Amino acid sequence: MFLSEKMIVMKINGIQLLAITLTFGLFLDGSLEAKESKPEQPNIVFIFADDQCFNTINALGGHEIATPNLDALAKRGTTFTHAFNMGSWSGAVCVASRTMLNSGRFVWNANAIHGQSEKERSEGRWWSEHLKSAGYRTYMTGKWHCRANAEKAFDVARDIRPGMPKAVELGYNRPNADGSDPWSPFDPKFGGFWEGGTHWSEVVANHAEDFLGQAATEESPFFMYLAFNAPHDPRQAPKSYVDQYPANKIAVPKNFQPLYPFAEAIGCGQGLRDERLAPFPRTTHAVQVHRGEYYALITHMDAQIGRILRAVEQSGKADNTWIFFTADHGLAVGQHGLFGKQNMYEHSVRVPFIVNGPGVAAGKSISEPIYLQDIMPTSLELANCEKPEHVEFNSLLPLLAGQKSPYESIYGCYLDKQRSIRTRTHKLIVYPGAPQVRLYNLEKDPLEMKDLAQDASNRPLVRKLFDQLVAIQSEMHDDLDLSMLRP
C-alpha cells in the first residue's frame, strides 16, 4: 500500500529548475522504493530586437521612452546590465551577431563558417538543431539574416524576413535643412514595415500567439525564436506611437557631435548606408526627429512583446518557461556624430538583456560582463544538452547563481578598421587607418566624451590595454596587425 511521495527540486549551478527527480513509495512492510526520472525540460522563449541600444528601456535608464511590458519583464526577472556584441566582419553587423548566436562561435570563427552555415545546420552544429535533438519543438518567425535555411532549421517557420524592410530613397538624408521632410514614418505608401498590409512587428506577435496556442496542447517542450526587425530603420510605427514623441520634446544626447572626426578612416563615412539616414553635418533637429521615430518603433514593439508575454501566461506553461530578451547590437542615432552601429562605442556594442525563468531572482541586476550570444549555451544547459565542443560562448546559469563572469575583458572589432578592449573601468579603441588610439574612463565618463589617450600620464595604461588587446586577438583568431600603433 502506497502512503506518501516526496518531491525533490533540482538545481543547475544553483538555479532552481523544477522537477520530480525521485518518487518514494513507503510500503507497510517498511521497504522504501525509489524511482529515478529525468528533470522536466523547460520551455524557452527567445525575443530578439534589432538595433536596440542598451538604454532604450524605461526601467533600465531610458526615461524618455515608454516600454511598460519590457519594464514588467525586468521587474519580474534579472537584468544583465553589461551585455555586448563582439562586432562584425561586415557592414551588416546583424549578420555577424546572428551567425555567432546560432553557431555558438566567436566572431572570427563564425566568419570562417558563415558561408557554410547551411552545412553547419544540416550537420547539427546550429542552435535550433541542438534543441531539436534534445526533444524540443522549435518555432521561428521574423528576421533571420543567416545563411542557414530557416525553414529547415525550425519545425515551424513563418514569415522569415530579410535583414531590413525595404527602404526608399526619400527615407535618407532627412529631414531637410529648412525642417521640411519628404518622408513619413506612418504613411503606408513608403512600404517598409507596412509591406504586406500588417506592420511587421504585429506579424511577429500574431504568429507567436498562434504558436503558443498550439504549444499549449502539446506535451513536448518548445523553443521559440521571435525576431523583430524593429527598431531597425526605416523606423516606421503607427501614427499614435509617433505622436507620443514630438521632435521638439526629444533630448539631444550629451555626446552629440555634428561630425565624427575619424568617420571616413573607420568605415563610418558618408558612403555607409546607415550614416546616410541623416544629413551631414548632423543637426540637433535631425537627431531629435530620428530619435523620436526610434523611440516610437520601440514602444510599438513593446506593445507586441506584451501580447507575447500574455500568450505565454495564457498557454498555462508560464511556470515552466524561460524568457530571454535582448538585441543583436545597439545603435548611435546621433551620438558621437554617428547614426549606425558600426563603431566601438557603448551605444552601439551594448544591448539590453533580460532573463525570466523558474528560480531567477526578480528585480535583480547583474553587472558582470557577458556577450549576448551567451544565451545559446545557456539554453542548451537548461535543456540538459552537453555543451558541444565548437560552442565558445558560455552559459549564464553560473552568473545567475552569483558566480563571476568568465570574461575578464570584452573584445570588439569592425572589419579591419576598428578594434577595442573594454575592462570594467576603461575602454581602449584602436583605429589602424586613422591611425589613432582612444582611451575612455567608463566610470567617470560613461558617455565616452573625453579621450584620455593623448595625456602622457595615461601612457602606461594605454600600453597595458593595448598589449591585452593584442593577446585577446590571438585567442580570437584575429590576424589584424596593430603593432605599428603600439604606444
C-alpha positions, 0 to 999 in steps of 0.5 A: 500500500502506497502512503506518501511521495516526496518531491525533490527540486533540482538545481543547475549551478544553483538555479532552481529548475523544477522537477520530480527527480525521485518518487518514494513509495513507503510500503507497510512492510517498511521497504522504501522504493525509489524511482529515478526520472529525468528533470522536466525540460523547460520551455524557452522563449527567445525575443530578439530586437534589432538595433536596440541600444542598451538604454532604450528601456524605461526601467533600465535608464531610458526615461524618455521612452515608454516600454511598460511590458519590457519594464514588467519583464525586468521587474519580474526577472534579472537584468544583465546590465553589461551585455555586448556584441563582439562586432562584425566582419561586415557592414551588416553587423546583424549578420555577424551577431546572428551567425555567432548566436546560432553557431555558438562561435566567436566572431572570427570563427563564425566568419570562417563558417558563415558561408557554410552555415547551411552545412553547419545546420544540416550537420547539427552544429546550429542552435535550433538543431541542438534543441531539436535533438534534445526533444524540443519543438522549435518555432521561428518567425521574423528576421533571420539574416543567416545563411542557414535555411530557416525553414529547415532549421525550425519545425515551424517557420513563418514569415522569415524576413530579410535583414531590413524592410525595404527602404526608399530613397526619400527615407535618407538624408532627412529631414531637410535643412529648412525642417521640411521632410519628404518622408513619413514614418506612418504613411503606408505608401513608403512600404517598409514595415507596412509591406504586406498590409500588417506592420511587421512587428504585429506579424511577429506577435500574431504568429507567436500567439498562434504558436503558443496556442498550439504549444499549449496542447502539446506535451513536448517542450518548445523553443521559440525564436521571435525576431523583430526587425524593429527598431531597425530603420526605416523606423516606421510605427503607427501614427499614435506611437509617433505622436507620443514623441514630438521632435521638439520634446526629444533630448539631444544626447550629451555626446552629440557631435555634428561630425565624427572626426575619424568617420571616413578612416573607420568605415563610418563615412558618408558612403555607409548606408546607415550614416546616410539616414541623416544629413551631414553635418548632423543637426540637433533637429535631425537627431531629435526627429530620428530619435523620436521615430526610434523611440516610437518603433520601440514602444510599438514593439513593446506593445507586441512583446506584451501580447507575447508575454500574455500568450505565454501566461495564457498557454498555462506553461508560464511556470515552466518557461524561460524568457530571454530578451535582448538585441543583436547590437545597439545603435548611435542615432546621433551620438558621437556624430554617428547614426549606425552601429558600426563603431566601438562605442557603448551605444552601439556594442551594448544591448539590453538583456533580460532573463525570466525563468523558474528560480531567477531572482526578480528585480535583480541586476547583474553587472558582470560582463557577458556577450549576448550570444551567451544565451545559446549555451545557456539554453542548451544547459537548461535543456540538459544538452552537453555543451558541444565542443565548437560552442565558445560562448558560455552559459549564464546559469553560473552568473545567475547563481552569483558566480563571476563572469568568465570574461575578464575583458570584452573584445570588439572589432569592425572589419579591419578598421576598428578594434577595442578592449573594454575592462570594467573601468576603461575602454581602449579603441584602436583605429589602424587607418586613422591611425589613432588610439582612444582611451575612455574612463567608463566610470567617470565618463560613461558617455565616452566624451573625453579621450584620455589617450593623448595625456602622457600620464595615461601612457602606461595604461594605454600600453597595458590595454593595448598589449591585452588587446593584442593577446585577446586577438590571438585567442580570437583568431584575429590576424589584424596587425596593430603593432605599428600603433603600439604606444 
